[in-house]
């Protein structure tokens, strides 16, 4: 297993094709997002789709809520860089129009389209075109009959039954190009619904916490739900549903899969210390400047920004590249080895330069490049390390001194 790869086993699911993108089976977990433009404005929608694709989205969903939106899809699909899913809610005719427009997948909400004859008609048309359908169960729009059956409340059992009921309609006509979601805004409910669903079907599952809200709370909720299930091997495609620019959804989805070892790293993974009493730079600013500098660079490396040389290089030894501050200068290291010393105001630009070099030439070439400077760099780093320890001691945050004072105060109070 390569470094950083996930150690948990994915549950076995069928594989379907959304356009040319495989979902389920042994294919990589994919990232989805949804446009916020009016679909009938095909130029604006295409512009957003290209932005989403650049940010890491493998599949993009567009609403199809009117005949004009369906016409927009007909213009969008041939020019889209990724497969397009048509989002259908109350009107089954929009699904038929979206299929005519050439979309690669439909999303149907069983709580909104409830007549079996309409559901089967759409499924038959999709079957004839070899187009998959996502059964998009949503805790906020459950079929009223199911809501009543389960005590007038949304339960995991109710959402799973909704999905199974829809599968039954599809099976009646022999349609099995299916993926399923059982989303809720309540994270524990969402997790339980997917756990139950994964036990009764092998169709690929689309994960998401619906209506998660704006960042940062929305990110926390979505990550809590999606990451929990992914760590259990559940899930084949994901979407962050945030009240934010959808490009952020795509970036976060991609990043989550990368940090969990479920997709190969595409962009820089920036790690940074949380700062402490030893820090000799503004770690927050340098880390943010580095994040901004690497934002649009497709460099699949782990890069570290550390506040001092006492523990920095050691704690970040597994990073491909990093820099630690000391005495108004930066100590550059490659896989834990000191290779250069640079002025403080050149720390970020130096990180970018070396990251690009490593990406192009490899780690060994970078270490070879530093042969003439490694000894001096190591010596300078050790000098700054010893100076920092001498000035701040092993306990940079004075925690032991604080504990000593607390104990004395406690003894004085007891004596009184």
Number of C-alpha atoms within 10 A of each C-alpha: 6 6 7 14 14 19 12 13 11 17 18 18 20 18 19 23 17 23 17 11 15 18 24 25 18 14 12 16 20 24 27 26 28 26 20 16 17 17 25 22 16 19 15 14 21 22 13 20 31 17 15 27 21 15 19 23 28 23 28 24 22 27 23 26 21 17 14 16 23 27 19 23 32 20 19 24 19 14 12 17 17 22 21 25 30 31 21 24 19 15 15 18 16 23 29 18 21 28 22 16 20 20 26 26 28 29 24 25 24 24 23 18 16 14 10 15 10 14 18 19 18 22 29 17 16 22 18 10 13 19 24 24 26 21 23 25 27 24 24 13 15 21 21 12 12 19 18 13 11 13 10 11 14 19 20 24 15 24 32 22 16 25 22 17 14 22 19 15 17 23 13 10 13 12 22 17 22 24 26 29 28 28 26 26 21 16 21 13 21 26 25 18 23 25 17 14 24 20 9 10 16 18 23 26 26 27 28 29 30 23 18 23 19 14 13 10 12 21 20 13 25 28 20 15 24 25 21 14 18 24 16 13 17 25 29 29 26 29 26 29 25 23 15 13 14 24 22 20 26 29 20 21 25 27 21 19 21 20 15 17 17 21 18 15 19 15 20 21 20 18 16 21 19 11 15 12 12 22 21 20 20 11 21 15 10 19 20 15 15 21 17 12 14 20 12 12 14 13 19 16 19 19 26 30 30 29 29 28 27 23 15 24 28 13 14 25 17 16 21 20 28 32 32 31 30 28 19 12 21 29 29 28 30 27 19 19 19 27 25 23 24 16 14 18 12 11 23 21 13 20 22 18 10 18 27 16 15 20 14 12 11 13 18 11 12 19 19 11 13 17 11 12 14 20 14 14 21 18 12 18 29 16 14 20 19 14 15 21 15 10 10 14 13 12 12 15 13 12 10 11 11 11 11 11 12 12 12 12 12 11 11 10 9 8 7 5
